[in-house]
């Protein structure tokens, strides 16, 4: 028996009561009977298939084979990691865990849906890691950089402080000019 790569949905696979493993692919339903094909050399491969920003069809997304760093603008509210795996065993998702270092406190078990989503991440730099817990091996690392909104940057705050100080100075100067003008009018009135 020889395997060829087929794209399939990770959640669309199951094991029948007879021990036959079935999964949906672009070519229909494929079944494997490992009891009859005991000599088949199966392999396991898990990876982050893509990263989707803002969960829309038009949203930019990245294939993680091509990118190791993702930069999010302040307007980007969500980031989603989609998993693809080729593992021909019943517990194929049980050993997969992920963690967004700098945000998650612990490793999270990857679910059968094959997706993990983060919303409203604070500005900062994070490291998303996918690991095989059984082998204690990191499978993929992606750096996620969330940019600060412009109003939280140092140069913006400095500029706002300078403008505020200039406004206060101008208002004080305006009030002093008004007091002097009133004093002159009062003096001119008293002199008559």
BALUMZA-138607 format. One record per residue (C-alpha): x, y, z; chain; residue number from 1. Coordinates in steps of 0.05 Angstrom, whole numbers, plus 5000, padded with zeros to 4 digits. Example, Ala and Ser with C-alpha at 12.3 -4.5 7.8 and 13.67 -1.06 7.14 Angstrom:
REM residues 2
NULUM      x      y      z   cadena   num
NULUM   5246   4910   5156        A     1
NULUM   5273   4979   5143        A     2
REM end
This chain:
REM residues 192
NULUM      x      y      z   cadena   num
NULUM   5000   5000   5000        A     1
NULUM   5024   5070   4985        A     2
NULUM   4998   5135   5014        A     3
NULUM   4991   5200   4976        A     4
NULUM   4980   5268   5007        A     5
NULUM   4907   5288   5009        A     6
NULUM   4879   5351   5040        A     7
NULUM   4828   5334   5093        A     8
NULUM   4790   5367   5150        A     9
NULUM   4818   5343   5217        A    10
NULUM   4750   5342   5250        A    11
NULUM   4721   5298   5194        A    12
NULUM   4756   5233   5215        A    13
NULUM   4734   5176   5258        A    14
NULUM   4747   5103   5275        A    15
NULUM   4692   5053   5261        A    16
NULUM   4673   4999   5312        A    17
NULUM   4709   4949   5268        A    18
NULUM   4776   4985   5277        A    19
NULUM   4775   5015   5208        A    20
NULUM   4799   5087   5206        A    21
NULUM   4760   5134   5159        A    22
NULUM   4771   5206   5140        A    23
NULUM   4740   5255   5091        A    24
NULUM   4784   5283   5037        A    25
NULUM   4776   5323   4973        A    26
NULUM   4765   5257   4937        A    27
NULUM   4710   5231   4983        A    28
NULUM   4715   5182   5042        A    29
NULUM   4780   5143   5049        A    30
NULUM   4784   5082   5095        A    31
NULUM   4845   5047   5124        A    32
NULUM   4843   4979   5157        A    33
NULUM   4907   4975   5198        A    34
NULUM   4892   4903   5220        A    35
NULUM   4900   4880   5148        A    36
NULUM   4955   4929   5131        A    37
NULUM   5000   4919   5192        A    38
NULUM   5062   4929   5150        A    39
NULUM   5043   4998   5128        A    40
NULUM   5094   5049   5151        A    41
NULUM   5051   5106   5177        A    42
NULUM   5080   5172   5197        A    43
NULUM   5054   5230   5239        A    44
NULUM   5060   5302   5218        A    45
NULUM   5026   5361   5251        A    46
NULUM   5034   5434   5233        A    47
NULUM   4998   5501   5235        A    48
NULUM   4964   5503   5167        A    49
NULUM   4949   5577   5168        A    50
NULUM   4940   5638   5211        A    51
NULUM   4878   5679   5199        A    52
NULUM   4870   5751   5222        A    53
NULUM   4800   5780   5238        A    54
NULUM   4763   5716   5219        A    55
NULUM   4736   5740   5152        A    56
NULUM   4742   5710   5083        A    57
NULUM   4778   5772   5059        A    58
NULUM   4823   5774   5119        A    59
NULUM   4897   5766   5108        A    60
NULUM   4923   5698   5126        A    61
NULUM   4991   5666   5125        A    62
NULUM   5015   5596   5111        A    63
NULUM   5063   5583   5167        A    64
NULUM   5112   5545   5124        A    65
NULUM   5128   5613   5093        A    66
NULUM   5127   5658   5155        A    67
NULUM   5154   5656   5226        A    68
NULUM   5131   5725   5248        A    69
NULUM   5062   5757   5244        A    70
NULUM   5051   5831   5259        A    71
NULUM   4982   5853   5281        A    72
NULUM   4958   5925   5275        A    73
NULUM   4918   5954   5334        A    74
NULUM   4854   5948   5292        A    75
NULUM   4864   5872   5285        A    76
NULUM   4819   5842   5338        A    77
NULUM   4828   5767   5328        A    78
NULUM   4881   5717   5307        A    79
NULUM   4865   5645   5292        A    80
NULUM   4913   5586   5284        A    81
NULUM   4887   5528   5241        A    82
NULUM   4920   5460   5251        A    83
NULUM   4931   5407   5199        A    84
NULUM   4954   5338   5218        A    85
NULUM   4968   5272   5186        A    86
NULUM   4964   5220   5240        A    87
NULUM   4930   5153   5230        A    88
NULUM   4912   5136   5302        A    89
NULUM   4852   5144   5346        A    90
NULUM   4882   5194   5396        A    91
NULUM   4916   5238   5344        A    92
NULUM   4898   5304   5377        A    93
NULUM   4909   5282   5449        A    94
NULUM   4984   5295   5448        A    95
NULUM   4981   5363   5413        A    96
NULUM   4986   5425   5457        A    97
NULUM   4997   5498   5444        A    98
NULUM   5015   5559   5484        A    99
NULUM   5018   5633   5469        A   100
NULUM   5078   5649   5513        A   101
NULUM   5068   5716   5546        A   102
NULUM   4993   5707   5547        A   103
NULUM   4974   5636   5565        A   104
NULUM   4994   5611   5634        A   105
NULUM   4994   5537   5615        A   106
NULUM   4997   5492   5555        A   107
NULUM   4928   5483   5522        A   108
NULUM   4905   5416   5494        A   109
NULUM   4889   5424   5420        A   110
NULUM   4817   5405   5405        A   111
NULUM   4790   5362   5350        A   112
NULUM   4765   5424   5314        A   113
NULUM   4837   5439   5298        A   114
NULUM   4831   5514   5313        A   115
NULUM   4851   5560   5369        A   116
NULUM   4831   5633   5370        A   117
NULUM   4854   5694   5409        A   118
NULUM   4816   5759   5414        A   119
NULUM   4837   5829   5436        A   120
NULUM   4909   5814   5452        A   121
NULUM   4944   5871   5488        A   122
NULUM   5003   5904   5453        A   123
NULUM   5067   5865   5459        A   124
NULUM   5109   5807   5431        A   125
NULUM   5085   5736   5440        A   126
NULUM   5111   5668   5419        A   127
NULUM   5059   5617   5395        A   128
NULUM   5084   5545   5402        A   129
NULUM   5055   5479   5379        A   130
NULUM   5084   5417   5413        A   131
NULUM   5076   5343   5416        A   132
NULUM   5069   5330   5490        A   133
NULUM   5084   5255   5484        A   134
NULUM   5151   5268   5450        A   135
NULUM   5162   5333   5489        A   136
NULUM   5181   5366   5423        A   137
NULUM   5164   5435   5396        A   138
NULUM   5135   5427   5326        A   139
NULUM   5128   5500   5306        A   140
NULUM   5140   5569   5335        A   141
NULUM   5110   5633   5308        A   142
NULUM   5126   5702   5336        A   143
NULUM   5064   5746   5342        A   144
NULUM   5076   5821   5349        A   145
NULUM   5016   5864   5368        A   146
NULUM   5031   5937   5354        A   147
NULUM   5011   5992   5403        A   148
NULUM   4957   6040   5383        A   149
NULUM   4987   6107   5363        A   150
NULUM   4959   6142   5424        A   151
NULUM   4998   6096   5470        A   152
NULUM   5066   6107   5438        A   153
NULUM   5118   6149   5474        A   154
NULUM   5127   6201   5420        A   155
NULUM   5051   6213   5416        A   156
NULUM   5046   6222   5491        A   157
NULUM   5106   6270   5490        A   158
NULUM   5075   6311   5433        A   159
NULUM   5008   6313   5469        A   160
NULUM   5043   6337   5533        A   161
NULUM   5080   6393   5495        A   162
NULUM   5015   6414   5461        A   163
NULUM   4978   6414   5528        A   164
NULUM   5034   6456   5560        A   165
NULUM   5031   6505   5501        A   166
NULUM   4955   6510   5509        A   167
NULUM   4961   6524   5584        A   168
NULUM   5016   6576   5570        A   169
NULUM   4972   6610   5517        A   170
NULUM   4911   6610   5563        A   171
NULUM   4952   6641   5621        A   172
NULUM   4981   6693   5574        A   173
NULUM   4911   6709   5548        A   174
NULUM   4885   6718   5619        A   175
NULUM   4944   6762   5638        A   176
NULUM   4931   6806   5577        A   177
NULUM   4857   6810   5596        A   178
NULUM   4874   6831   5668        A   179
NULUM   4922   6885   5642        A   180
NULUM   4870   6911   5593        A   181
NULUM   4818   6915   5650        A   182
NULUM   4869   6950   5694        A   183
NULUM   4883   7002   5639        A   184
NULUM   4809   7014   5629        A   185
NULUM   4798   7020   5703        A   186
NULUM   4856   7070   5709        A   187
NULUM   4831   7110   5649        A   188
NULUM   4760   7112   5680        A   189
NULUM   4786   7134   5748        A   190
NULUM   4830   7188   5716        A   191
NULUM   4771   7222   5682        A   192
REM end
